[in-house]
Amino acid sequence: MPRLSEVIAALDALWPPSRAEQWDAVGTVCGDPDAEVTRVLFAVDPVQEIADEAVKLGADLIITHHPLYLRGTTTVEAGTFKGRVVHTLIKNDIALHVAHTNADTADPGVSDALAGALDLRITGPLVPDPTDPEGRRGLGRICELDHPETLREFAARAAAWLPPTAQGIRVAGDPDMPVRRIAVSGGSGDSLFEQVRAAGVDVFLTADLRHHPVSEAREKSRPLALVDAAHWATEWPWCEQAAAQLDAISERHGWGLRTHVSHTVTDPWTAHAPSVTPPSISGAPN
């Protein structure tokens, strides 16, 4: 069986920490470099539910997309929820490793997995990495459908093929407009509107879209159609992709690792109450 340090070296080759954004917190959070690794759990969020799942599974290593301590900390006291995660992991000899923005821009990366989940044909990155001479790395992906479909049909595709969440799928745009050229970006994507517009796509699928950026995007001379999915749902497909990548490395080295993808829904939203009828402005209470 490989040591943790050997597995981490392989992961760093897939998602080099040097390619993470400067504000990011990637890499190994806890774990003994000399400890043996036999079972690995992939998840989006390093929350207590995932730590408990790893304990039950008998995992030696958790690999998550989101950092545990993105903004740093001065304590891992078990009375805090993040401290309790750390205590759970250390008590059970479980390491935690994070691949965040370095996995977003990788080849393949988070948006490749999102495009694959939607059965989209990728033509290139939305925001190319200037350090990649092959032009394959970068943030987001530009994709195409083999045959055009309406925005309504495309939204239904996302609702059917992405993991279900309380939010579901929100749409901004004419439901009957035809779409074929699509931009996707796993996670929060409303900072990419200018690049999406420059790419000349019909629709942009991402997560965490806010009122004002969407309103402004819809008021442009060529309104941008938008599909907003839950943040967790757009990034979960990466877990399956990443597990497959580690499986291939394990097979190549004869490690015999057993990889698992958590199906625990860690999206923070738990329920959705749809509007029954459109609100009446004239009848609204003062």
C-alpha positions in Angstrom: 0.0 0.0 0.0 1.3 3.5 -0.7 2.1 6.0 2.0 0.1 9.2 2.2 3.1 11.2 0.9 3.2 9.1 -2.3 -0.6 9.6 -2.9 -0.3 13.4 -2.3 2.6 13.6 -4.7 0.4 12.0 -7.4 -2.5 14.3 -6.5 -0.2 17.4 -6.8 0.8 16.2 -10.2 -2.9 16.2 -11.3 -3.7 19.5 -9.6 -0.4 21.4 -8.9 -0.9 23.7 -5.9 1.1 26.4 -7.8 -1.9 26.8 -10.1 -4.3 27.7 -7.3 -5.4 31.3 -6.9 -3.3 33.2 -4.4 -6.3 33.6 -2.1 -7.0 29.9 -2.1 -6.1 27.3 0.6 -5.3 24.0 -1.1 -3.2 21.0 -0.2 -3.1 18.7 2.8 -4.9 19.9 5.9 -4.0 17.0 8.2 -2.5 13.6 8.0 0.8 11.6 8.7 2.9 11.5 5.5 4.2 8.1 6.5 0.7 6.6 7.1 -0.5 3.9 4.7 -3.5 4.7 2.5 -5.9 2.0 1.4 -9.3 3.7 1.0 -10.1 7.2 -0.3 -13.3 9.2 -0.1 -14.0 12.0 -2.5 -16.5 14.8 -1.6 -17.3 18.4 -2.4 -17.4 19.8 1.2 -15.2 18.9 4.2 -18.1 19.0 6.7 -18.9 16.8 9.7 -21.2 14.6 7.7 -18.3 13.7 5.3 -15.9 13.2 8.2 -18.4 10.8 9.8 -18.9 9.0 6.5 -15.2 8.5 6.2 -15.0 7.0 9.7 -17.8 4.6 8.9 -16.3 3.7 5.6 -12.8 3.1 7.1 -11.2 5.7 4.8 -7.6 6.8 5.4 -7.9 9.9 3.2 -10.6 12.4 2.2 -10.2 14.5 -0.9 -12.5 17.5 -1.1 -13.0 20.3 -3.6 -13.7 23.0 -1.0 -11.2 24.0 1.6 -11.8 23.5 5.3 -10.0 26.7 6.3 -10.2 29.1 3.4 -9.5 32.2 5.4 -7.2 30.7 8.0 -7.8 30.1 11.7 -6.3 30.5 15.1 -7.9 27.5 16.7 -9.0 23.9 16.0 -10.9 23.7 19.3 -13.5 20.9 19.1 -16.2 23.3 20.2 -16.1 24.9 16.7 -17.6 22.9 13.8 -14.5 23.0 11.8 -12.4 22.1 14.8 -14.7 19.2 15.4 -14.0 18.0 11.9 -10.2 18.2 12.5 -10.5 16.3 15.8 -12.7 13.6 14.1 -10.1 13.1 11.4 -7.0 13.0 13.6 -8.6 10.7 16.1 -9.4 8.2 13.4 -6.1 8.6 11.4 -7.9 10.1 8.4 -6.0 12.6 6.2 -7.7 15.5 4.4 -6.5 16.9 1.1 -8.0 19.8 -0.8 -8.0 20.6 -4.6 -9.9 23.8 -5.3 -9.0 26.4 -7.9 -6.1 24.2 -9.0 -8.7 21.6 -9.9 -11.0 24.2 -11.5 -8.5 25.1 -14.2 -7.0 21.6 -14.6 -7.2 19.5 -17.7 -9.5 17.7 -17.1 -11.0 19.9 -14.4 -14.2 20.7 -12.6 -15.9 22.2 -15.7 -14.9 19.2 -17.9 -16.8 17.0 -15.4 -19.8 19.4 -15.4 -19.9 19.3 -19.3 -19.5 15.6 -19.3 -22.5 15.2 -16.8 -24.6 17.2 -19.3 -23.3 15.3 -22.3 -21.9 18.4 -23.9 -19.1 18.4 -26.5 -16.2 20.6 -25.2 -14.5 22.9 -27.7 -12.1 24.7 -25.3 -11.7 26.6 -22.1 -13.8 29.7 -21.5 -10.8 31.6 -19.9 -7.6 29.9 -21.2 -4.6 29.5 -19.0 -1.9 31.6 -20.7 0.8 29.2 -19.3 -0.7 26.2 -21.2 0.8 26.0 -24.7 -1.8 23.4 -25.7 -4.7 25.7 -24.8 -6.6 23.1 -22.9 -6.4 24.3 -19.3 -8.3 27.3 -17.9 -11.5 28.3 -16.1 -14.8 27.2 -17.5 -15.5 25.4 -20.7 -17.1 26.3 -24.1 -19.3 23.5 -25.4 -21.7 22.6 -28.1 -24.8 20.4 -28.5 -24.9 18.0 -31.4 -28.3 19.3 -32.2 -30.0 22.6 -31.1 -32.6 22.5 -28.4 -34.7 25.2 -26.7 -33.5 26.9 -23.5 -36.4 25.1 -21.8 -35.1 21.7 -23.0 -31.6 22.6 -22.0 -32.7 23.5 -18.5 -34.6 20.3 -18.3 -31.4 18.4 -19.3 -29.6 20.1 -16.4 -32.4 19.3 -14.0 -32.4 15.6 -15.0 -28.7 15.0 -15.2 -27.2 17.0 -12.4 -27.6 15.8 -8.8 -31.0 16.9 -7.4 -31.0 19.7 -4.9 -33.6 21.8 -3.1 -32.9 24.8 -5.4 -33.3 22.9 -8.7 -32.6 24.9 -11.8 -33.3 28.6 -12.4 -33.5 30.1 -15.9 -33.2 33.7 -17.2 -34.2 34.1 -20.8 -36.8 33.2 -23.4 -37.6 29.5 -22.7 -38.3 28.9 -26.4 -35.0 30.4 -27.7 -32.8 27.9 -29.5 -29.4 27.1 -27.9 -26.5 25.2 -29.2 -23.3 26.9 -28.1 -22.9 26.8 -24.3 -20.5 28.0 -21.7 -20.3 26.1 -18.3 -18.4 26.9 -15.2 -18.7 24.8 -12.0 -19.2 26.9 -8.9 -19.8 30.6 -8.7 -19.7 32.1 -12.2 -21.2 35.6 -12.4 -17.7 37.1 -12.4 -17.3 35.6 -15.9 -20.1 37.4 -17.7 -17.7 39.5 -19.9 -15.8 36.4 -21.0 -19.0 34.5 -21.6 -20.3 37.4 -23.8 -17.1 37.6 -25.7 -17.3 33.9 -26.4 -20.5 34.4 -28.3 -22.4 31.5 -26.6 -26.2 31.2 -26.5 -26.4 30.3 -22.8 -24.2 30.1 -19.7 -24.7 27.5 -17.0 -23.1 28.1 -13.6 -24.1 28.6 -10.0 -24.7 31.2 -7.3 -26.0 33.9 -9.7 -27.0 37.1 -8.0 -29.8 39.5 -8.8 -27.9 42.6 -9.9 -25.3 40.9 -12.2 -28.1 38.8 -13.8 -30.3 41.9 -14.2 -27.5 43.8 -15.9 -26.7 40.8 -18.2 -30.3 40.6 -19.3 -30.5 44.3 -20.1 -27.6 44.3 -22.6 -28.4 44.8 -26.3 -27.8 41.0 -26.8 -29.3 39.5 -23.6 -27.4 36.6 -22.2 -29.5 33.5 -21.4 -28.5 32.0 -18.0 -29.1 28.7 -16.3 -28.4 28.7 -12.5 -27.8 25.4 -10.7 -26.9 24.8 -7.1 -23.2 25.3 -6.4 -22.8 21.8 -4.9 -24.5 20.1 -7.9 -22.2 21.8 -10.5 -19.1 20.6 -8.7 -20.1 17.1 -7.5 -19.4 15.5 -11.0 -15.7 16.4 -10.4 -15.6 13.9 -7.6 -16.4 11.0 -9.9 -13.9 12.3 -12.5 -11.2 12.8 -9.8 -11.8 9.3 -8.3 -11.4 7.8 -11.8 -8.1 9.7 -12.2 -6.8 8.3 -8.9 -8.0 4.8 -9.8 -5.9 5.0 -13.0 -2.8 6.1 -11.0 -3.4 3.3 -8.4 -3.6 0.7 -11.2 -0.5 2.0 -12.9 1.5 1.8 -9.6 -0.1 -1.4 -8.3 -1.3 0.4 -5.2 -4.7 -1.4 -5.0 -6.5 1.7 -3.6 -10.2 1.6 -3.1 -11.9 4.9 -4.0 -15.4 6.0 -3.1 -17.4 9.0 -4.1 -19.7 10.4 -1.4 -23.4 10.7 -2.4 -24.2 12.7 0.7 -25.9 15.9 -0.3 -23.9 18.7 1.4 -25.7 21.5 -0.4 -26.8 23.8 2.5 -30.3 24.4 1.1 -32.8 21.8 2.4 -36.2 22.8 0.9 -37.8 24.8 -1.8 -41.3 26.2 -1.8 -42.3 27.2 -5.4 -44.5 30.3 -5.9 -48.1 29.1 -6.5 -49.2 32.2 -8.4 -47.1 35.3 -9.5 -47.2 38.0 -6.9 -49.5 40.9 -7.6 -47.7 44.2 -7.3 -51.0 46.1 -6.9 -52.2 43.8 -4.2 -49.0 43.7 -2.3 -49.2 44.9 1.3 -47.7 48.2 2.2 
